[in-house]
Amino acid sequence: MKKAEATRLNILEKAFELIYVKGYQTTSVDDIIATTEVTKGAFYYHFKNKDEMGVAIINELLKPSLTTSFIDPLLNDSDPLDAIYNLIHNLLIDNEFLKVEYGCPASNLTHEMTPWNADFHHALNDLTQQWIKTMAGAIENGKRNGHVRTNVDPLQATMFVMSGYWGIRNFGKLENSKKVYFPFLKELRNYLDSLR
């Protein structure tokens, strides 16, 4: 990796860490520069403004992470209902990166930025649509291979599961505890079993 590419990646990674903890709007370019220890000139060499950097975080950091953590687990299991449960359980309980006190980074940015910034809206919507398409596709495959009842609407089930995930992440932030996740996971298991 060339020095300029490494510098750019360092800015994105450090800025993301700050934004995940503090929020996008309360993180300034000066905060990012202080954390990355690059000059203001170096920051503006790579990004014309903070919002361009924010969209780059979504496209270059969050999208690959989504593929690894949110998409791939739904592609490798013949029983999509078990795969969905295991995915959500892992994201809430086992994932070391996603912190209960800070919630879901994509959800946070959606709440904070999509009403005000079309570029954020498009990037985050692309991210979300990818997860919807993959989960609904897995449920559709489950209908074909006998793991899911034939009268289940894959999109409806997907939206219900994803809404629950984003919602419980917010409860986790409020409580600053994973304890709130366990009743949700128990009911998620009941819901998914009802689709068999």
C-alpha atoms as one frame of an Amber mdcrd trajectory, in Angstrom:
protein
   0.000   0.000   0.000   1.385   3.388  -0.991   1.944   6.048   1.651  -0.951
   8.219   0.387  -3.323   5.231   0.441  -2.175   4.293   3.949  -2.711   7.875
   5.142  -6.200   7.962   3.644  -7.112   4.628   5.222  -5.736   5.806   8.580
  -7.905   8.930   8.408 -11.000   6.850   7.595 -10.377   4.300  10.354  -9.576
   6.839  13.073 -12.452   9.097  12.023 -14.826   6.143  12.114 -13.709   5.250
  15.648 -14.364   8.822  16.789 -17.719   9.027  15.004 -18.855   5.677  16.400
 -18.232   6.926  19.943 -19.150  10.629  19.650 -21.564  10.776  16.723 -20.995
  12.248  13.289 -22.220  15.782  13.848 -20.299  16.275  17.093 -17.023  15.026
  15.588 -15.151  17.896  13.958 -12.463  17.822  11.300 -10.111  19.215  13.974
 -10.945  16.196  16.206 -10.127  13.867  13.323  -6.879  15.672  12.523  -5.804
  15.556  16.188  -6.519  11.832  16.402  -4.877  10.887  13.110  -1.953  13.275
  13.615  -2.099  14.346   9.975  -1.971  17.933   8.891  -5.064  19.829   7.837
  -3.545  19.955   4.365  -3.225  16.164   4.295  -6.846  15.766   5.346  -8.059
  18.108   2.613  -5.762  16.453   0.083  -7.756  13.229   0.555 -11.237  14.664
   1.188 -12.718  17.944   0.023 -14.823  18.102   3.217 -16.008  16.102   6.198
 -19.101  14.798   4.396 -17.049  13.353   1.552 -14.984  11.550   4.179 -18.171
  10.343   5.910 -19.525   8.822   2.710 -16.128   7.203   2.114 -16.377   5.620
   5.585 -19.708   4.062   4.578 -18.502   2.860   1.188 -14.980   1.789   2.083
 -15.262   0.591   5.698 -18.895  -0.208   6.508 -19.815  -1.944   3.236 -16.951
  -4.482   3.404 -17.710  -5.025   7.094 -21.389  -5.549   6.272 -20.479  -8.165
   3.696 -18.330 -10.098   6.159 -20.522  -9.764   9.251 -24.090  -9.339   7.955
 -24.186 -10.913   4.473 -21.808 -13.894   4.321 -23.387 -15.740   7.294 -26.709
 -15.804   5.412 -25.158 -17.348   2.321 -23.545 -20.410   3.868 -26.390 -22.189
   5.670 -29.154 -24.262   4.093 -31.498 -23.369   6.981 -31.977 -19.587   6.733
 -33.948 -19.376   9.982 -31.053 -20.775  11.995 -28.650 -18.603   9.989 -30.664
 -15.454  10.748 -30.907 -16.252  14.449 -27.194 -17.059  14.685 -26.324 -13.886
  12.785 -28.379 -11.619  15.062 -27.144 -13.423  18.180 -23.545 -12.972  17.045
 -24.044  -9.289  16.224 -25.621  -8.598  19.617 -23.699 -10.887  21.953 -20.447
 -12.168  20.454 -19.254  -9.448  18.076 -16.278  -7.679  19.663 -16.439  -4.653
  17.383 -20.080  -3.614  17.886 -20.306  -2.055  21.346 -23.587  -2.066  23.247
 -23.101   1.502  24.462 -22.631   2.865  20.937 -25.194   0.801  19.030 -25.075
  -0.047  15.336 -22.874   2.319  13.289 -25.075   2.131  10.181 -28.214   2.751
  12.227 -26.573   5.663  14.037 -25.552   7.315  10.778 -29.000   6.675   9.312
 -30.672   8.482  12.222 -28.138  11.267  12.291 -27.473  12.032   8.629 -30.012
  10.724   6.107 -32.593  13.472   6.718 -29.985  16.130   5.875 -27.580  14.662
   3.345 -28.543  12.943   0.080 -25.107  11.317  -0.341 -25.375   9.689   3.092
 -28.950   8.688   2.306 -27.939   6.919  -0.921 -24.869   5.205   0.562 -26.719
   3.988   3.669 -29.745   2.929   1.644 -27.495   0.865  -0.644 -26.010  -0.783
   2.440 -29.439  -1.550   3.900 -30.891  -2.772   0.620 -28.013  -5.227   0.264
 -28.852  -6.738   3.662 -32.578  -6.822   2.880 -32.001  -8.506  -0.482 -29.670
 -11.122   1.004 -31.903 -11.979   3.973 -35.074 -12.113   1.860 -33.229 -14.248
  -0.698 -32.105 -16.663   2.018 -35.701 -16.987   3.258 -36.902 -17.569  -0.310
 -34.307 -20.333  -0.699 -35.502 -21.770   2.609 -39.022 -21.965   1.190 -37.685
 -23.943  -1.784 -35.666 -26.381   0.323 -38.377 -26.978   2.912 -36.949 -25.062
   5.890 -39.516 -22.243   5.641 -43.291 -22.501   5.160 -44.353 -21.769   1.592
 -46.800 -19.028   2.652 -44.129 -16.893   4.371 -43.488 -13.530   2.723 -39.653
 -13.199   2.659 -39.622  -9.405   2.506 -42.125  -9.062   5.343 -40.129 -11.428
   7.551 -36.888  -9.648   6.678 -38.242  -6.220   7.528 -39.588  -7.522  10.841
 -36.230  -9.052  11.817 -34.194  -6.030  10.733 -36.518  -3.588  12.503 -36.185
  -5.617  15.670 -32.398  -5.643  15.372 -32.128  -1.880  14.920 -34.650  -1.264
  17.681 -32.986  -3.498  20.254 -29.650  -1.871  19.488 -31.185   1.418  20.655
 -32.498  -0.189  23.851 -28.993  -1.536  24.438 -27.582   1.984  24.119 -30.138
   3.306  26.612 -29.445   0.584  29.161 -25.735   0.285  28.371 -26.170  -3.430
  28.914 -26.479  -6.561  26.812 -29.090  -7.863  29.264 -31.833  -6.217  27.211
 -30.808  -8.326  24.218 -31.725 -11.671  25.783 -35.542 -11.282  25.879 -35.399
 -10.027  22.283 -33.319 -13.020  21.192 -35.713 -15.419  22.902 -38.687 -13.887
  21.085 -36.757 -13.750  17.822 -36.164 -17.488  18.141 -39.906 -18.020  18.730
 -40.778 -15.885  15.709 -38.334 -17.644  13.402 -39.536 -21.065  14.580 -43.098
 -19.998  13.707 -41.985 -19.626  10.077 -41.172 -23.343   9.773
